[in-house]
């Protein structure tokens, strides 16, 4: 990779009736963006212009292109992915807005699959109106796992500069969570998380905290047996595989005391257990990252924001950080590949009379 190479960032428009275009336009209005990457919006020039005028934002010049290969450095590029007659209805979830979100998502996915772009940053979608015979997923994470995962399992990570929270279970009803938590699944998530922390964030020996399922970590079986029967055995299994994992910790005291700051990542058992405290601590700059896949995809940690759509009240901080994180992860992955391209030979040494082998070529199965 050339030293001055600019990462090609594919940006999907999301739901055209929400705050997606607002946070995109506000982020791209910063002239420093085109200095660090080549942004390519998958959406509609007309819809972008509509939102700019509705929000009374300063004029912006887009380079309208037909394909990603035509994108120019130091310019804001946009590809039209939808019907020119699509109607914007601010604050309303409509079938058209769902279809428009899908078309942009599919176009960007096709381009990253063929190497025309390097990373994808997605604006928020409405998970209900995007549903169709072509999109039958609870959200972006599951879509990318099926569409671009090549058989790999994904892991949802919510993060900012000081906290990374991953989930064992994602977009599932709470009543189904206990039956979906297994020892094997926890170990699998820990392996993906551990590898992502190494490959995507450059942490050589990550420390991962694991939360309990039940209040007070089950109180030794008084409030539930999942900790003793599933979670603790999973931690022992993962430790035997060389993963530094600790717990299980009761979620309330873990976050309330700031204990999370002593770890590189936190594995929560279910969606709101991890995301409620995360968004309380880091909502403005929080980023959603789909780890574990061959491709890099990030998004802001907020939704469509229908309640403030068109009012120029949405903060672009989370979306801006999603772009920064996607670029950083791309560069970190390249450095990781370079370090492993010429691995050191196995080193042998004697310790306390025992012959031990330090294998510096060891790679995880997910690589």
C-alpha positions, 0 to 999 in steps of 0.5 A, spaced: 500 500 500 502 506 497 504 511 503 500 516 501 494 512 499 487 515 500 482 510 503 476 510 498 470 510 503 463 508 501 457 512 504 450 509 504 445 514 504 440 510 509 433 512 510 432 518 506 426 521 510 431 521 517 437 524 519 442 520 514 443 526 509 444 531 515 449 527 518 453 525 512 452 533 509 455 536 515 461 531 516 463 532 509 462 539 509 469 539 513 474 540 508 479 536 512 475 530 510 477 529 502 485 530 505 484 524 509 480 519 504 476 519 498 468 519 500 463 516 495 456 517 497 451 511 494 445 515 494 442 521 490 444 527 488 437 530 488 436 527 494 442 530 497 440 537 494 433 537 497 436 535 504 441 541 504 436 546 502 431 544 507 436 544 512 439 551 510 446 548 509 452 552 505 452 550 498 456 543 497 459 541 490 459 533 489 462 530 483 457 526 480 459 519 477 457 513 474 461 508 478 466 508 484 472 507 479 471 515 476 471 517 483 476 523 484 481 525 490 480 532 493 472 531 491 466 529 494 463 524 489 456 521 489 453 515 485 446 515 483 443 509 486 435 510 486 429 512 481 430 520 480 422 520 482 423 518 489 419 522 494 422 525 500 417 525 506 421 527 512 420 524 519 416 518 515 418 511 514 415 509 507 416 503 502 420 508 498 425 510 503 426 503 505 427 501 498 432 507 497 436 505 503 436 498 500 439 500 493 444 504 496 446 498 501 446 493 495 450 498 490 456 499 496 456 492 497 457 490 490 463 495 490 467 493 496 466 486 494 470 487 487 475 492 491 472 498 488 472 501 495 475 500 501 470 501 507 463 502 508 460 507 512 452 506 513 447 511 515 441 509 519 436 505 516 429 503 518 429 496 520 422 495 518 421 499 512 427 496 508 424 489 509 423 485 502 424 479 499 431 481 498 432 484 505 430 479 510 435 481 516 434 484 523 439 489 521 445 491 517 450 486 521 446 480 519 446 483 512 453 484 511 454 477 515 450 473 509 452 478 503 459 479 504 462 474 510 464 468 506 462 464 511 465 468 517 461 470 523 460 477 525 460 481 531 457 487 533 462 492 537 460 499 539 466 503 541 469 510 542 476 511 544 475 508 551 470 503 551 469 497 546 462 493 547 461 487 544 455 482 544 453 475 544 446 476 542 444 481 538 437 483 535 433 478 538 427 478 543 429 479 550 425 472 552 429 468 547 436 470 550 437 465 555 436 459 550 441 462 545 447 463 550 451 457 549 458 455 552 460 454 544 457 461 542 461 465 548 467 462 546 466 463 539 464 471 540 471 471 545 475 468 539 472 473 534 473 479 539 480 477 541 482 477 534 479 483 532 482 487 537 489 484 535 488 485 527 483 491 527 486 495 533 493 493 534 492 491 541 497 485 542 494 482 548 487 484 549 484 483 556 476 482 555 471 482 561 465 478 560 459 480 563 454 475 567 447 474 564 443 474 571 443 480 576 449 480 581 452 474 577 447 469 579 449 470 586 452 463 586 446 460 583 441 463 587 439 468 582 440 463 576 445 458 574 447 460 567 454 463 570 456 457 573 453 452 568 455 456 561 459 462 562 464 460 567 466 454 563 466 458 557 471 463 560 476 457 562 475 454 555 477 460 552 483 461 557 486 455 554 486 457 547 490 463 550 485 468 550 485 473 556 478 473 559 475 475 566 469 475 569 463 474 569 462 481 572 455 484 574 453 489 569 451 494 574 457 495 578 462 494 572 460 500 569 458 504 575 464 503 578 468 505 572 471 498 572 471 497 564 476 502 564 481 496 566 479 492 559 480 493 552 473 490 551 467 488 554 463 482 552 455 483 554 450 477 554 445 481 550 443 488 546 441 492 552 445 490 557 451 492 553 448 498 549 444 502 554 451 503 559 455 504 552 450 510 549 450 513 556 457 514 556 459 515 549 452 517 545 455 523 541 461 519 539 459 512 539 461 508 533 458 501 531 463 496 528 461 490 524 467 485 526 469 479 524 468 479 517 473 480 511 470 487 509 470 493 514 463 497 516 462 502 521 456 506 522 454 511 527 451 509 534 444 512 533 438 511 529 434 514 523 432 520 528 425 521 525 423 526 530 428 531 528 429 530 521 429 536 517 430 541 523 438 541 523 438 539 530 442 532 529 449 532 531 454 529 526 459 527 531 458 519 531 458 519 523 464 523 523 467 518 528 464 512 524 468 515 518 475 516 522 474 509 525 473 505 518 479 509 516 483 507 522 481 500 522 483 499 514 490 502 516 491 497 522 489 491 518 494 493 513 499 494 518 497 487 521 498 483 514 505 486 513 507 484 520 505 477 519 507 477 511 514 475 514 513 471 520 519 470 525 522 463 525 520 459 531 524 460 537 526 455 542 528 457 549 529 453 556 525 455 562 526 452 569 528 446 566 522 445 562 523 446 554 518 451 552 516 453 545 514 460 543 511 460 536 511 467 533 508 464 527 502 462 530 495 465 527 488 464 529 483 460 525 479 466 523 485 469 519 
